[in-house]
């Protein structure tokens, strides 16, 4: 068995990946990059969505927060890097 082979169980499904990338790109438009500002930017409905994503492979809110903070402070969004961290591919 090839342990390097990556199947769908080690990556976030494409639909969820696209949704989360569309969410994280908004971090570049935040006026303030504080933890409070980031949390306030994502409504309660989004937080319940994050909880569902936590049950899937790869995704963690901690990673989302880290990517969001990076995008917010640099005002630079590198889709390939964000996709790799948040979606696993």
Secondary structure, DSSP 8 states (H G I E B T S, - for coil): --TT---GGGS--HHHHHHHHHHHGGGGG-S--SHHHHHHHS-HHHHHHHHHHHTSSS--HHHHHHHHHHHHHHT---HHHHHHHHH--
